[in-house]
């Protein structure tokens, strides 16, 4: 036994030294990989920013730019998750989280982020970005031939609030369909645009209608609802009934047709007879005519002569880029790693909602303090868990179906605030309420009874205002509990 003991100790010592050396090399490799990722994102960001400042018309270049932009969003998402704290205390007195040590890069991030990045995966992302940068040589050369787009010197968050985000590829698909020559058999060509409520269907179509290429191609652009399809007078003479949305600038003799936008509310889909009447109506017989249908229902795809374009919520990486830019405003997120960690958790709670994201970001920008941001996160988590416990669904899913939800507030109160649904109104149709939902959430005294609050006013066409119907309620205490409390006071 005395002969084997030194051999065993020697083997254990060798294994320990080997393990320590491997951990040191692993830490150095992780640090190097993250630094390379940061440098690669800088190079990619320069190319993307230069490309977005030019009016590119080549479809292949636009697809290449879209792929580069998505890779950039993914890289920034990974970098923020690695360089910010793995978690943060919900206690208001807790200090802001310090940047994590990359020696623990192989460990798991907090459950809210659900990520597990290792040095090997960081290396894979860096290699992918490097390959894309190397393949961009011809792209950069061709880019110089396109004219620059004149922009006002807005800050990044102001520019983002005034431009459509994340739908450039879908927009080019629709423009390509509209400009394509050749008529569908049996009438006008039809493209259904399908997606859940408030995902950006009307915004996407509105931007298409404002595109110069579309304005030149069609003599008029008409906007119709599901009810308009059943009105014979509107179908025969849409101009007299205010259905013409835009007058185009078509000058070519063959470009005298119309573009018809049909916005279907809810899950309604017109029957075959009504739809045939639309496609055979007077304004669908002259020149090149195309129809775009927007609907929440998958059944709308049967109306199309083209494969339906499905809009989904943004990817977590793209939505985080959007949310971070709005939340920090003119501040540099890299100077506030603790706030970035909290913002990532708040962003995850929003589930890609544009309205919810803008409301949350306005609250965060109003008070850029770690304690305030943690308070917002804590209230949002309680709000989400309450609705999942009561209804089995996330509150954003309930709002998309116009079901009532119980709003959270930063100020503690015994009152219960209920929202009965969210609806949109065009600028010409709405008399905007004086009270905003941000003020309700911040704790401003609300009027008694039922009232309307402005949730968000979009700054981009069609410039919808999103309103919420709310009320303040006093919880009713059961009589049995009231008697027990009174008896305790007597004792």
Buried (B, 14 or more C-beta within 10 A) or exposed (E): EEEEEEEEEEEEEEEEEEEEEEEEEBBEBBBBBBEBBBEBBEBBBEBBEEBBEBEBEBEEBBEBBBEBBBBBBBBBBBBBBBBBBBBBEEEEEEEBBEBBEBBEBBEEBBEBBEBEBBBEBBBEBBEBBBEBBEEBEEBEEBBEEBEEEEEEEEEEBBBBBEEBBBBBBBBBBBBEBBBEEEBBEEBBBBBBBBBBBBBBBBBBBBBBBBBEEBBBBBBBBBBBBBEBBBBEEBBEEBEEBEBBBBEBEBEEEEBBBBBBBBBBEEEBBBEEEEBEBBBEBEBBEEBBBBBBBBBBBBBBBEBBBBEBBBBEBBBBBBBBBBBBBBBBBEEEBEEBBBBBBBBBBBBBBBBBBBBBBBBBBBBBBEEBEBEBBBBBBBBBBEBBEBBEEEBEBBBBBBBBEBBBBBBBBBEEEEEEBBBBBBBBBEEEEBEEBEBBBBBBBBEEEBBEEEBBBBBBBBEBBBEBBBBBBBBBEEEEEEEEEEEEEEEEEEE
